[in-house]
Amino acid sequence: MAITNAIINYRRFLKRKNCSKHTLRNYMSTLKQFVLWVDVPIEQVTHKTVLSFMDHLLDKRLKPKTINCYLNSIRGFYEYLIEEEQVPMFQPVKRGYSLRLSRPLPRYLRDEDVPRLFNVISSKRDRAMFMLMLRCGLRVEEVAKLTMAALDLPRSQLFVYEGKGVKDRVVYLSNDAYKILVQYLKTRPSYRAKRVFLIEKGRLKGKPIQVRGIQHCMQHYAKKAGLKVSCHQLRHHADSRIMPTLFDSFSHLTVISVSFFFISLVYSA
């Protein structure tokens, strides 16, 4: 089998399924490492081959979550070969191969640390970016991709297009997030760029700021404030404020089970 052609066709298959660029990049990267490691033709890979590859990853001290990502990529590739390319072979990646993962509680910025962080942020752009994460729960990628057309300030809301899972949603602005965002927009240069948040210095001035740029800003401010905080922890802070309010709204219900992705409620009035 021409492995290069198979991988190219698989990539096209994923694009037709409307997978995000991030997903495509991760799948291709992990699949490439597996193909380079394996010492038999790709259609001759067996369960034992996959187990040996898992041992190889464990020897490299990769985290269980990362190893499971490898397995998902390889499993998806072989599902494509078997179902779409009609390659006569068995699926070498069994479902039971995935490693068990711990389920730690999300880490978020404590209320008393919020002023410490924002006291060291003087840039109106940066204050607006991080306030959208803190109060509105935007992901760092969503902040970077936010456009001027997605803002609906008269209604104190904004639209997130193609967020995680390629899903759209409406996000409502808190009073402080609205105020800080408007302050930034008043000073934002009138470039033709569609994105809200732009680079303010250097040869790329006026270009949209990227995810890594936002993360570097956070690292700088966290160090300056003497805190260990990431962009994702700001988003979790928003979640930690929303959930108690949600439960208060359903005071006539009894919570019978809670997980990160599912809440089961029963009527108890």
NUZABA-216970 format. One record per residue: x, y, z of N, C-alpha, C, O in turn; residue in one letter. Coordinates in steps of 0.2 Angstrom, whole numbers, padded with zeros to 4 digits, always signed. Example, Ala and Ser with C-alpha at 12.3 -4.5 7.8 and 13.67 -1.06 7.14 Angstrom:
BEGIN
+0066-0028+0039+0062-0022+0039+0066-0016+0039+0071-0017+0042a+0064-0011+0035+0068-0005+0036+0064+0000+0039+0067+0006+0040s
# end
This chain:
BEGIN
+0004-0006+0000+0000+0000+0000+0004+0006+0000+0009+0007+0004m+0003+0011-0004+0006+0018-0004+0004+0022+0002-0001+0025+0002a+0008+0021+0007+0006+0025+0013+0005+0032+0013+0001+0035+0016i+0009+0035+0009+0009+0043+0008+0002+0044+0005-0002+0049+0007t+0000+0041+0000-0007+0042-0003-0013+0041+0002-0017+0044+0002n-0012+0035+0006-0017+0034+0011-0018+0039+0016-0023+0041+0018a-0012+0042+0018-0012+0047+0023-0015+0054+0020-0019+0057+0023i-0013+0055+0014-0016+0061+0010-0024+0060+0010-0028+0065+0011i-0026+0054+0008-0033+0053+0007-0037+0054+0013-0043+0056+0014n-0034+0051+0019-0037+0051+0025-0037+0059+0028-0042+0060+0031y-0032+0063+0026-0033+0070+0028-0039+0073+0024-0042+0077+0027r-0040+0072+0018-0045+0074+0014-0052+0072+0017-0057+0076+0017r-0052+0066+0019-0058+0063+0022-0060+0067+0029-0066+0068+0030f-0055+0068+0033-0056+0072+0039-0058+0079+0037-0063+0082+0041l-0055+0082+0032-0058+0089+0030-0065+0089+0028-0069+0094+0029k-0067+0084+0024-0074+0083+0022-0079+0082+0028-0084+0084+0028r-0076+0080+0034-0080+0079+0040-0080+0086+0044-0083+0086+0049k-0077+0091+0041-0077+0098+0044-0073+0098+0050-0075+0102+0055n-0068+0094+0051-0063+0094+0057-0059+0101+0057-0058+0103+0052c-0058+0103+0063-0055+0110+0064-0047+0109+0061-0045+0103+0061s-0044+0114+0060-0037+0114+0058-0033+0111+0064-0028+0108+0063k-0035+0113+0070-0031+0110+0076-0032+0103+0076-0027+0099+0077h-0037+0100+0075-0038+0093+0075-0034+0089+0069-0031+0084+0070t-0035+0092+0063-0031+0090+0058-0023+0090+0059-0020+0085+0058l-0021+0095+0062-0014+0095+0063-0012+0090+0068-0007+0087+0068r-0016+0089+0074-0014+0084+0079-0014+0077+0076-0010+0073+0077n-0020+0076+0072-0020+0069+0069-0015+0067+0065-0012+0062+0065y-0013+0072+0060-0007+0071+0056-0001+0070+0059+0004+0066+0057m+0001+0074+0064+0007+0074+0068+0008+0067+0072+0013+0064+0071s+0003+0065+0075+0003+0059+0079+0003+0053+0074+0007+0048+0075t+0000+0053+0069+0000+0048+0064+0007+0047+0060+0009+0042+0059l+0010+0053+0059+0016+0053+0056+0021+0049+0060+0026+0045+0058k+0021+0051+0067+0026+0048+0072+0025+0040+0072+0030+0036+0073q+0019+0038+0072+0017+0031+0072+0020+0027+0065+0023+0022+0066f+0019+0030+0060+0021+0027+0053+0029+0027+0053+0032+0022+0051v+0032+0032+0056+0039+0032+0056+0042+0027+0061+0048+0024+0059l+0038+0025+0066+0041+0021+0071+0040+0013+0069+0044+0009+0070w+0034+0012+0066+0032+0005+0064+0037+0002+0059+0039+0006+0054v+0039-0004+0060+0044-0007+0055+0041-0013+0051+0044-0017+0048d+0034-0012+0050+0031-0017+0045+0026-0013+0041+0024-0007+0042v+0024-0016+0035+0019-0012+0031+0013-0010+0035+0011-0014+0039p+0010-0004+0033+0005-0002+0038-0001-0006+0038-0005-0007+0043i-0003-0010+0033-0008-0015+0033-0007-0021+0037-0011-0025+0038e-0001-0022+0039+0001-0028+0042+0002-0027+0050+0004-0031+0054q+0000-0021+0052+0000-0019+0059-0005-0023+0063-0010-0024+0061v-0003-0026+0069-0007-0030+0073-0008-0027+0080-0005-0022+0081t-0012-0031+0084-0013-0029+0091-0006-0028+0094-0005-0023+0098h-0002-0033+0093+0004-0033+0097+0009-0027+0095+0012-0024+0099k+0008-0025+0088+0012-0019+0086+0010-0013+0090+0014-0009+0092t+0003-0012+0090+0000-0006+0094+0003-0006+0101+0004-0001+0104v+0002-0012+0104+0005-0013+0111+0012-0011+0112+0014-0008+0117l+0016-0013+0107+0023-0011+0107+0024-0004+0107+0028-0001+0110s+0020-0001+0102+0020+0007+0101+0018+0010+0108+0021+0015+0110f+0013+0008+0111+0011+0010+0118+0017+0010+0123+0018+0015+0127m+0021+0004+0123+0026+0004+0127+0032+0009+0126+0035+0012+0130d+0032+0010+0119+0037+0015+0117+0035+0022+0119+0040+0026+0122h+0029+0024+0119+0027+0030+0121+0027+0031+0129+0029+0036+0132l+0026+0025+0133+0027+0025+0140+0034+0026+0142+0035+0030+0147l+0039+0023+0138+0046+0024+0139+0048+0031+0138+0053+0033+0142d+0044+0035+0134+0046+0042+0133+0043+0046+0138+0043+0052+0138k+0039+0043+0143+0036+0046+0149+0031+0051+0146+0030+0057+0150r+0027+0050+0141+0021+0054+0139+0016+0053+0144+0015+0047+0147l+0011+0058+0145+0006+0057+0149+0000+0053+0146+0000+0052+0140k-0004+0049+0150-0009+0045+0148-0014+0049+0143-0016+0045+0138p-0015+0055+0144-0020+0058+0140-0017+0059+0133-0020+0058+0128k-0010+0060+0133-0007+0061+0126-0006+0054+0123-0007+0054+0116t-0005+0049+0126-0005+0042+0123-0012+0041+0120-0013+0038+0115i-0017+0042+0124-0024+0041+0121-0025+0045+0115-0029+0043+0111n-0022+0051+0114-0023+0055+0108-0020+0051+0102-0023+0051+0097c-0014+0048+0104-0011+0044+0099-0015+0038+0096-0016+0037+0090y-0018+0035+0101-0022+0029+0100-0028+0031+0096-0030+0027+0091l-0031+0037+0098-0037+0039+0094-0036+0040+0087-0040+0039+0082n-0030+0044+0086-0028+0045+0079-0027+0039+0075-0029+0038+0069s-0023+0034+0078-0022+0028+0074-0028+0024+0073-0029+0021+0067i-0032+0024+0078-0039+0020+0077-0043+0023+0072-0046+0019+0067r-0043+0030+0071-0047+0033+0066-0044+0032+0059-0048+0031+0055g-0038+0031+0059-0034+0030+0052-0036+0023+0050-0038+0022+0044f-0036+0018+0054-0037+0011+0052-0045+0010+0051-0047+0006+0047y-0049+0014+0054-0056+0014+0053-0057+0016+0046-0062+0014+0042e-0054+0022+0044-0054+0024+0037-0052+0019+0032-0055+0018+0027y-0046+0016+0033-0043+0011+0029-0048+0005+0028-0049+0003+0022l-0051+0003+0033-0056-0003+0033-0062-0001+0029-0065-0005+0025i-0065+0004+0031-0072+0006+0029-0072+0010+0023-0077+0009+0018e-0068+0014+0022-0068+0018+0016-0063+0016+0010-0065+0016+0004e-0057+0013+0012-0053+0011+0007-0054+0003+0005-0051+0000+0001e-0058+0000+0010-0059-0007+0009-0053-0011+0009-0052-0016+0006q-0048-0009+0014-0042-0013+0015-0044-0020+0019-0047-0019+0024v-0043-0026+0017-0045-0032+0020-0040-0033+0026-0035-0036+0026p-0042-0030+0032-0038-0031+0038-0043-0030+0044-0048-0028+0044m-0040-0032+0050-0044-0031+0056-0041-0024+0060-0036-0022+0059f-0046-0021+0064-0044-0015+0067-0039-0017+0073-0040-0021+0077q-0033-0014+0072-0027-0016+0077-0028-0013+0084-0024-0015+0088p-0032-0007+0084-0032-0003+0090-0039-0005+0094-0044-0002+0092v-0038-0009+0099-0044-0011+0103-0046-0005+0107-0042-0001+0109k-0053-0005+0108-0056+0000+0113-0053+0000+0120-0052+0005+0123r-0051-0006+0122-0049-0007+0129-0042-0005+0130-0039-0005+0135g-0038-0002+0125-0031+0000+0125-0030+0006+0128-0025+0008+0131y-0036+0010+0128-0035+0017+0131-0033+0017+0138-0036+0013+0142s-0029+0021+0140-0026+0022+0147-0032+0025+0152-0035+0030+0149l-0032+0023+0158-0037+0026+0162-0034+0033+0164-0028+0034+0165r-0039+0038+0165-0036+0045+0166-0039+0047+0173-0045+0045+0175l-0035+0051+0176-0038+0054+0182-0043+0060+0181-0043+0062+0175s-0047+0061+0185-0052+0067+0184-0052+0072+0189-0056+0073+0193r-0046+0076+0189-0045+0081+0194-0050+0087+0193-0053+0088+0187p-0052+0090+0198-0056+0096+0198-0053+0102+0194-0047+0102+0194l-0057+0105+0190-0053+0111+0186-0050+0116+0191-0053+0118+0196p-0044+0119+0189-0041+0124+0193-0043+0131+0190-0043+0132+0184r-0045+0135+0194-0047+0142+0192-0044+0147+0197-0041+0145+0202y-0044+0153+0194-0041+0159+0198-0045+0160+0204-0051+0161+0203l-0042+0161+0210-0046+0162+0216-0048+0170+0216-0045+0174+0213r-0054+0171+0219-0057+0178+0219-0052+0183+0222-0051+0188+0219d-0048+0181+0227-0043+0186+0230-0037+0187+0225-0034+0192+0226e-0036+0183+0220-0031+0184+0216-0032+0188+0209-0028+0190+0206d-0039+0189+0208-0041+0193+0202-0038+0200+0203-0035+0202+0198v-0039+0203+0208-0036+0210+0208-0029+0210+0208-0026+0215+0204p-0025+0205+0211-0018+0205+0210-0016+0205+0203-0011+0208+0201r-0020+0201+0199-0018+0200+0192-0019+0206+0188-0015+0209+0184l-0025+0209+0188-0027+0214+0184-0024+0221+0186-0024+0226+0183f-0021+0221+0193-0018+0227+0195-0011+0228+0191-0008+0234+0190n-0008+0223+0188-0002+0223+0184-0003+0224+0177+0002+0224+0173v-0009+0224+0175-0011+0224+0168-0013+0231+0166-0019+0233+0168i-0009+0235+0163-0011+0242+0161-0013+0243+0154-0017+0247+0152s-0012+0238+0149-0014+0238+0143-0021+0237+0142-0024+0232+0145s-0025+0242+0139-0032+0241+0138-0034+0235+0134-0039+0232+0135k-0030+0234+0129-0031+0228+0125-0031+0221+0129-0035+0217+0129r-0025+0221+0133-0024+0215+0137-0030+0214+0142-0032+0209+0144d-0031+0220+0145-0037+0219+0150-0043+0217+0147-0047+0213+0150r-0045+0219+0141-0051+0217+0138-0051+0210+0136-0055+0206+0137a-0045+0207+0134-0044+0200+0132-0045+0196+0138-0049+0191+0138m-0042+0197+0143-0042+0193+0149-0049+0194+0153-0051+0189+0156f-0052+0199+0152-0058+0200+0156-0064+0196+0152-0068+0193+0155m-0063+0195+0145-0068+0191+0142-0067+0184+0144-0072+0180+0144l-0061+0182+0145-0060+0175+0148-0063+0174+0155-0066+0169+0156m-0061+0179+0159-0063+0179+0166-0070+0179+0167-0073+0175+0171l-0074+0184+0164-0081+0185+0165-0086+0181+0161-0091+0179+0162r-0083+0180+0154-0088+0177+0149-0086+0170+0147-0090+0167+0144c-0080+0167+0150-0078+0161+0149-0076+0159+0142-0076+0153+0139g-0073+0164+0138-0071+0163+0131-0064+0159+0132-0060+0161+0136l-0063+0155+0127-0057+0151+0127-0052+0156+0123-0054+0161+0120r-0045+0155+0124-0040+0159+0121-0041+0159+0114-0040+0164+0111v-0042+0153+0111-0043+0153+0103-0049+0157+0101-0049+0161+0096e-0054+0158+0105-0060+0161+0103-0059+0169+0104-0062+0173+0100e-0055+0171+0109-0053+0178+0110-0049+0180+0104-0050+0185+0101v-0044+0176+0102-0040+0177+0096-0044+0178+0089-0042+0182+0085a-0049+0174+0089-0053+0174+0082-0059+0179+0082-0062+0179+0077k-0060+0182+0088-0065+0187+0089-0065+0192+0084-0060+0196+0083l-0070+0193+0080-0071+0199+0075-0075+0205+0077-0079+0204+0082t-0074+0210+0074-0078+0216+0075-0086+0215+0074-0090+0217+0077m-0087+0211+0068-0094+0209+0066-0097+0205+0071-0103+0204+0071a-0093+0201+0076-0096+0197+0081-0099+0201+0087-0102+0198+0091a-0097+0207+0087-0099+0211+0093-0106+0214+0092-0107+0217+0087l-0110+0213+0097-0117+0216+0098-0117+0220+0104-0121+0218+0109d-0114+0226+0104-0113+0230+0110-0120+0233+0113-0121+0233+0119l-0124+0235+0108-0131+0237+0111-0135+0232+0115-0139+0234+0119p-0134+0226+0113-0137+0221+0117-0132+0217+0122-0134+0212+0126r-0126+0220+0123-0121+0218+0128-0120+0210+0127-0120+0206+0132s-0119+0209+0121-0117+0202+0119-0113+0201+0113-0111+0206+0110q-0110+0195+0112-0106+0194+0107-0107+0187+0104-0110+0183+0108l-0105+0185+0098-0106+0179+0095-0099+0175+0094-0094+0178+0091f-0099+0169+0096-0093+0165+0095-0095+0160+0090-0099+0156+0090v-0091+0161+0084-0092+0157+0078-0087+0151+0078-0081+0152+0078y-0090+0145+0077-0085+0139+0076-0080+0139+0082-0074+0138+0081e-0083+0138+0088-0079+0137+0094-0078+0130+0094-0077+0126+0089g-0076+0128+0100-0074+0121+0101-0080+0116+0098-0086+0117+0100k-0078+0111+0094-0083+0107+0091-0086+0110+0086-0092+0107+0083g-0083+0115+0083-0086+0119+0077-0093+0121+0079-0098+0121+0074v-0095+0124+0085-0101+0126+0087-0101+0133+0088-0096+0136+0090k-0107+0136+0086-0108+0143+0088-0112+0144+0094-0116+0140+0096d-0111+0150+0097-0115+0152+0103-0115+0159+0104-0111+0163+0102r-0120+0161+0108-0120+0168+0110-0118+0169+0117-0119+0165+0122v-0114+0174+0119-0111+0175+0125-0113+0182+0127-0112+0187+0124v-0115+0183+0133-0118+0189+0136-0112+0192+0140-0108+0189+0144y-0111+0199+0140-0106+0202+0143-0108+0205+0150-0113+0208+0151l-0104+0204+0155-0105+0206+0161-0104+0214+0161-0101+0216+0156s-0106+0217+0166-0105+0225+0166-0098+0227+0166-0096+0231+0162n-0093+0224+0170-0086+0226+0170-0083+0223+0163-0079+0227+0161d-0085+0218+0160-0082+0216+0154-0084+0220+0148-0080+0222+0144a-0090+0222+0148-0093+0227+0143-0089+0234+0144-0087+0237+0139y-0088+0236+0150-0085+0243+0151-0078+0242+0149-0075+0247+0145k-0074+0237+0150-0067+0237+0148-0066+0236+0141-0062+0238+0138i-0071+0232+0138-0070+0231+0131-0072+0237+0127-0068+0239+0122l-0077+0241+0129-0078+0248+0126-0072+0252+0127-0070+0256+0122v-0069+0252+0132-0063+0257+0133-0057+0255+0128-0054+0259+0126q-0056+0248+0127-0051+0246+0122-0053+0248+0115-0049+0251+0112y-0060+0247+0113-0062+0249+0107-0061+0256+0105-0060+0258+0099l-0062+0260+0110-0061+0268+0109-0054+0269+0107-0053+0274+0103k-0049+0265+0109-0042+0267+0108-0039+0262+0102-0034+0263+0100t-0043+0258+0100-0041+0253+0095-0040+0257+0088-0045+0260+0086r-0034+0256+0085-0033+0259+0079-0038+0257+0074-0040+0251+0074p-0040+0261+0069-0045+0259+0064-0041+0256+0058-0042+0258+0052s-0038+0250+0059-0035+0246+0054-0041+0242+0050-0047+0242+0053y-0039+0240+0044-0044+0236+0041-0045+0229+0043-0050+0225+0041r-0041+0227+0048-0041+0220+0051-0048+0219+0054-0051+0223+0057a-0051+0213+0052-0058+0211+0055-0057+0209+0062-0062+0209+0066k-0052+0206+0064-0051+0204+0071-0051+0210+0076-0049+0215+0075r-0054+0208+0082-0054+0213+0087-0048+0215+0090-0046+0221+0091v-0044+0210+0092-0037+0211+0096-0031+0211+0091-0030+0206+0088f-0028+0216+0091-0022+0217+0086-0016+0218+0090-0015+0220+0095l-0010+0216+0086-0003+0217+0089-0002+0225+0089-0004+0229+0084i+0001+0227+0094+0001+0235+0095+0008+0237+0094+0009+0244+0094e+0013+0233+0094+0020+0235+0093+0024+0231+0088+0022+0226+0086k+0029+0234+0085+0034+0230+0081+0032+0230+0074+0027+0233+0072g+0035+0226+0070+0034+0226+0062+0027+0223+0060+0025+0224+0055r+0024+0219+0065+0018+0216+0064+0012+0220+0067+0006+0218+0067l+0013+0226+0068+0008+0231+0071+0002+0231+0067+0003+0232+0061k-0004+0230+0070-0010+0231+0066-0012+0224+0064-0018+0223+0061g-0008+0219+0064-0010+0212+0062-0014+0209+0068-0013+0210+0074k-0018+0204+0067-0022+0200+0072-0017+0197+0077-0012+0193+0075p-0018+0197+0084-0014+0194+0088-0016+0186+0088-0021+0185+0088i-0011+0182+0089-0012+0175+0089-0012+0172+0096-0011+0175+0101q-0014+0166+0096-0015+0162+0102-0008+0162+0106-0009+0164+0112v-0003+0161+0103+0003+0161+0107+0005+0168+0110+0008+0168+0115r+0003+0173+0106+0005+0180+0108+0001+0181+0115+0003+0184+0119g-0006+0179+0115-0010+0180+0121-0007+0176+0127-0007+0179+0132i-0005+0170+0125-0002+0166+0131+0004+0169+0134+0005+0168+0140q+0008+0172+0129+0014+0175+0131+0013+0181+0136+0016+0182+0141h+0008+0185+0134+0006+0190+0138+0004+0188+0145+0005+0191+0150c+0000+0183+0145-0003+0180+0152+0003+0178+0156+0003+0179+0162m+0008+0174+0153+0014+0172+0157+0018+0178+0160+0020+0178+0165q+0018+0183+0156+0022+0189+0158+0018+0192+0164+0021+0194+0169h+0012+0193+0163+0008+0196+0169+0007+0192+0175+0008+0194+0181y+0007+0185+0174+0007+0181+0180+0013+0181+0184+0013+0181+0190a+0019+0181+0180+0025+0182+0183+0026+0188+0187+0029+0189+0193k+0024+0194+0184+0024+0200+0187+0020+0201+0193+0021+0204+0198k+0014+0197+0193+0009+0197+0199+0011+0192+0204+0008+0192+0210a+0016+0188+0203+0018+0182+0207+0013+0177+0208+0012+0174+0213g+0009+0175+0202+0004+0170+0202+0006+0165+0197+0009+0166+0192l+0003+0159+0198+0003+0154+0194-0004+0153+0191-0008+0150+0193k-0005+0156+0185-0011+0156+0182-0010+0156+0174-0006+0158+0171v-0015+0153+0171-0015+0152+0164-0022+0155+0161-0026+0156+0165s-0022+0156+0154-0028+0158+0151-0034+0153+0152-0040+0156+0154c-0033+0147+0153-0038+0142+0154-0041+0143+0161-0047+0141+0162h-0037+0144+0165-0039+0145+0172-0044+0151+0173-0048+0151+0177q-0043+0156+0169-0048+0162+0169-0054+0159+0166-0060+0161+0169l-0055+0155+0161-0061+0152+0159-0064+0148+0164-0070+0149+0165r-0060+0144+0168-0063+0140+0173-0066+0144+0179-0071+0143+0182h-0063+0150+0180-0066+0155+0185-0073+0157+0183-0077+0158+0187h-0074+0158+0177-0081+0160+0174-0085+0154+0176-0091+0156+0178a-0083+0148+0174-0088+0142+0176-0089+0142+0183-0095+0140+0185d-0084+0143+0187-0085+0143+0195-0090+0148+0197-0093+0147+0202s-0091+0153+0194-0096+0158+0196-0103+0157+0193-0108+0158+0196r-0103+0154+0187-0109+0152+0184-0113+0146+0187-0119+0147+0188i-0110+0141+0189-0113+0135+0192-0117+0136+0198-0123+0134+0198m-0114+0140+0203-0119+0141+0209-0125+0145+0207-0130+0144+0210p-0124+0150+0202-0130+0154+0200-0135+0149+0197-0141+0150+0198t-0133+0144+0193-0137+0140+0190-0141+0135+0195-0147+0134+0194l-0137+0133+0200-0141+0129+0205-0146+0133+0209-0151+0130+0211f-0144+0139+0210-0149+0144+0214-0156+0144+0210-0161+0145+0212d-0155+0145+0203-0161+0145+0199-0165+0139+0199-0171+0140+0197s-0162+0134+0201-0166+0127+0201-0167+0125+0208-0166+0119+0209f-0168+0129+0212-0169+0128+0219-0174+0123+0221-0174+0119+0226s-0179+0122+0216-0184+0117+0217-0182+0110+0215-0186+0105+0215h-0176+0109+0212-0174+0103+0210-0168+0100+0215-0165+0104+0218l-0168+0094+0215-0162+0091+0218-0157+0088+0214-0159+0084+0209t-0151+0090+0215-0145+0087+0211-0144+0080+0213-0142+0079+0219v-0144+0075+0208-0143+0068+0210-0136+0066+0208-0134+0061+0210i-0133+0069+0203-0127+0068+0201-0124+0073+0197-0127+0077+0193s-0117+0074+0197-0114+0080+0194-0107+0077+0191-0104+0074+0195v-0106+0078+0185-0099+0077+0182-0098+0083+0178-0101+0088+0178s-0092+0083+0175-0089+0089+0171-0094+0090+0165-0095+0096+0163f-0097+0085+0162-0101+0086+0156-0108+0084+0157-0112+0085+0152f-0110+0082+0162-0117+0080+0163-0120+0081+0170-0117+0080+0175f-0126+0084+0170-0129+0086+0177-0136+0083+0176-0140+0084+0172i-0137+0078+0181-0144+0075+0181-0148+0078+0187-0146+0078+0193s-0154+0080+0185-0158+0083+0190-0165+0080+0190-0168+0077+0185l-0168+0080+0196-0175+0077+0197-0179+0082+0201-0177+0086+0205v-0186+0082+0199-0190+0087+0202-0192+0084+0209-0194+0079+0210y-0192+0089+0214-0193+0087+0221-0198+0091+0224-0198+0091+0231s-0202+0095+0221-0207+0100+0224-0212+0096+0227-0217+0099+0229a
# end
